Every structure is written in structure tokens, then in C-alpha cells.
Amino acid sequence: MVRVNILIAGVGGQGIITMGKMISNAASIEGVKVMVAETHGLAQRGGAVNIHVRLGNVYYPLIPKGGADYIVGLEASEALRNLEYSNEGTVFVINKLSIRPVLPKVKAMNVEEVLSIIKGRKHYLLDAKSLADQAGNSKTMNSVLLGFLYGIGAFRGLIREKSFEESLKSEENRRAFKLGLNEAIKLVTLL
């Protein structure tokens, strides 16, 4: 049976937990085993939030170190905080967004610095904010990234597009998902 490990990272308020629930709901519609674990600090204050999503033939919720198939960074530098979960085959999906840390005197890494660190690894850079704005709500960046993940094959053999559409609660989220999916299709077609 297929197994997929997705680590979603960002900061409080970006909809990371909601993104995990969207995947979980779609997997439930399909009858696919899913385990989700939330690890977060001061999320309400802009702190780090990580969600481990494991689909298919899995027996515990946390992704083992070096075991992520995908690392999704809703905030670019948060993907780097989770490098220990990556391996040479891990695909990074990075949102083109850098948010200044809430801690005083801590310098934010810009997107270019993040990309220079993961250089040589398979990665995609996506302007999810711009696409979310096109969908009608900037808070749908998580749905944009979810659609993008779907478009690059992260859920192949596990979850159909129809189940994601059913699990997304608002029309804005459905539009955002489609925009992310279309971006992935464009990129994959170019490669």
C-alpha cells in the first residue's frame, strides 16, 4: 500500500492546522488511513507551527526524522527549521513569503537565503499569496498550496481531486485549490 509523509510548517495564523484537517477530511472521504500530529509553540503570537500528516500504511502520527516525502513551508524559513525530517528524495514546496520572527533581535531569512540552503534539492517556489488573492481571500494560501501538492502528485493513489473539493468548506478555498493545481500543472508541463 502507498504511504505518504507530509510535514507542513509555518507560523501561527497561516492556517497550518486547518490545512492538516483539509487533508485528513479528504482522506476520510476516500477511506484512506490518516494520522495527523500538531506540534506548535506560541502559535497565536506568530510562533512556529508544524503539522505531521501521514497517509496510507502508517502506525504512528509523527514522521520519523529523515522520513518526509514533502515539506511544505507556508513561511519560507519554517521549512528550514524542519530539515532534519528531509532526505535526498524529499520535495520542498516553499511559499514565497518571509515573515519577521516575533523574537526581538532575530533576523528574518529572506526567500533567496532559504533557497540557497536547499539548493540542489528538489523544490518548488510558489507565490501562494498572489494566487490566494486571486481566489478572493488572502487567507486561502493553505488551499493554494494544497492544490499545488495535489498537482505535483503528492496524493496519487490515495486521494482524488473530488474528495478535496468535498472537504473544502468554502467556494474561496475551492477556487484557491484549483489555482494551486493549475500552477502545478503548468510547472510539470514545462519540465
C-alpha positions in Angstrom: 0.0 0.0 0.0 1.1 3.6 -0.7 2.4 5.7 2.2 3.0 9.5 2.1 4.5 11.7 4.8 3.9 15.4 4.5 5.3 17.9 7.0 3.6 21.3 6.9 5.4 24.2 8.6 4.6 27.9 9.1 3.7 30.4 11.8 0.6 30.8 13.8 -2.4 32.3 11.9 -1.4 30.9 8.5 -3.9 28.0 8.5 -1.4 25.2 9.0 -3.7 23.3 11.4 -6.6 23.8 9.0 -4.5 22.5 6.1 -3.9 19.3 8.1 -7.6 19.0 8.7 -8.4 19.5 5.0 -6.1 16.6 4.1 -7.5 14.5 6.9 -11.1 15.1 5.8 -10.4 14.3 2.2 -8.6 11.1 3.2 -11.5 10.1 5.4 -13.9 10.6 2.4 -11.7 8.2 0.5 -11.4 5.7 3.3 -7.6 6.2 3.5 -5.9 5.8 6.8 -4.6 9.2 8.0 -2.7 10.3 11.1 -2.1 13.9 11.9 0.0 15.3 14.7 0.3 19.0 15.6 3.4 20.4 17.1 3.3 24.1 17.9 4.6 26.7 20.2 3.2 30.2 20.7 1.1 29.9 17.6 -1.3 32.7 18.5 1.7 35.0 18.8 3.3 34.1 15.4 5.3 31.2 16.7 6.2 28.1 14.8 3.5 25.5 13.9 4.2 22.1 12.4 1.7 19.5 11.3 2.8 15.9 10.5 0.4 14.3 8.1 0.8 10.6 7.4 -1.4 8.8 4.9 -1.7 5.1 4.0 0.2 2.3 5.6 1.2 4.2 8.8 1.1 3.2 12.5 2.1 6.3 14.4 1.5 10.0 13.8 4.9 11.6 13.9 7.1 11.5 10.8 10.4 9.9 11.6 13.5 12.1 11.1 14.6 11.8 7.5 11.1 10.4 6.6 9.3 13.3 5.0 8.3 12.9 1.4 7.2 16.5 1.2 8.0 19.5 3.3 5.6 22.4 2.8 6.7 25.9 4.1 3.8 28.3 4.3 6.5 30.7 5.5 9.8 30.1 3.8 12.2 29.9 6.7 10.0 27.5 8.6 10.7 24.8 6.0 14.4 25.1 7.1 13.6 24.5 10.7 12.4 21.1 9.7 15.4 20.0 7.5 16.0 17.1 9.9 12.8 15.4 8.6 14.1 15.6 5.0 16.1 13.1 2.9 17.6 13.3 -0.5 14.2 12.5 -2.1 12.2 15.0 -0.1 10.3 17.5 -2.2 10.1 21.1 -0.8 7.2 23.3 -1.6 8.0 26.8 -0.5 5.6 29.7 -0.3 7.3 32.9 -1.5 6.7 34.6 1.9 9.1 35.6 4.7 7.6 36.8 8.0 9.8 38.5 10.6 10.1 36.4 13.7 8.3 37.7 16.8 11.5 37.5 18.9 13.4 40.7 19.2 16.8 41.0 17.5 16.2 37.8 15.4 16.8 38.4 11.7 14.3 37.0 9.3 15.7 35.0 6.4 14.6 36.1 3.1 13.3 33.6 0.5 16.5 33.7 -1.5 18.6 32.7 1.5 16.2 29.8 2.2 16.5 28.7 -1.5 20.3 28.9 -1.3 20.3 26.4 1.6 18.1 23.9 -0.1 19.9 24.3 -3.4 20.4 21.0 -5.1 17.3 19.5 -3.6 14.0 19.2 -5.5 11.9 22.2 -4.7 9.1 24.4 -6.0 8.7 28.1 -5.2 5.1 29.4 -5.3 3.6 32.8 -4.7 0.6 31.4 -2.8 -0.4 34.9 -1.5 -0.9 36.2 -5.0 -3.0 33.2 -6.0 -5.0 33.3 -2.8 -5.8 37.0 -3.5 -7.0 35.9 -7.0 -9.3 33.4 -5.3 -10.8 36.2 -3.3 -9.2 35.7 0.2 -5.5 36.0 1.1 -6.2 33.5 4.0 -6.6 30.7 1.4 -2.8 30.3 0.9 -3.1 26.9 2.5 -5.7 25.8 -0.1 -3.4 27.1 -2.9 -0.5 25.0 -1.5 -2.8 22.0 -1.1 -3.9 22.2 -4.7 -0.3 22.6 -5.7 0.7 19.5 -3.8 -2.2 17.6 -5.4 -1.0 18.8 -8.9 2.6 17.5 -8.4 1.2 14.1 -7.4 1.6 14.1 -3.6 -1.7 12.3 -3.1 -1.6 10.0 -6.2 -3.2 6.7 -5.5 -4.7 7.9 -2.2 -7.0 10.9 -2.6 -8.9 12.1 -5.6 -9.5 15.7 -6.5 -13.2 15.3 -6.0 -12.6 14.4 -2.3 -10.6 17.5 -1.7 -13.3 19.6 -3.4 -15.8 18.0 -1.0 -13.7 18.6 2.1 -13.0 22.3 1.3 -15.8 24.2 3.1 -15.9 27.5 1.1 -16.0 28.5 -2.5 -12.9 30.6 -2.0 -11.0 27.6 -0.7 -12.1 25.6 -3.8 -11.0 28.4 -6.1 -7.7 28.6 -4.3 -7.2 24.9 -4.6 -7.9 25.0 -8.3 -5.4 27.9 -8.8 -2.7 26.0 -7.0 -3.5 22.9 -9.0 -3.3 24.8 -12.3 0.1 26.3 -11.2 1.4 22.8 -10.6 0.1 21.5 -14.0 1.8 24.5 -15.7 5.1 23.7 -14.0 5.0 20.0 -14.6 4.2 20.6 -18.3 7.2 22.9 -18.6 9.6 20.3 -17.1 
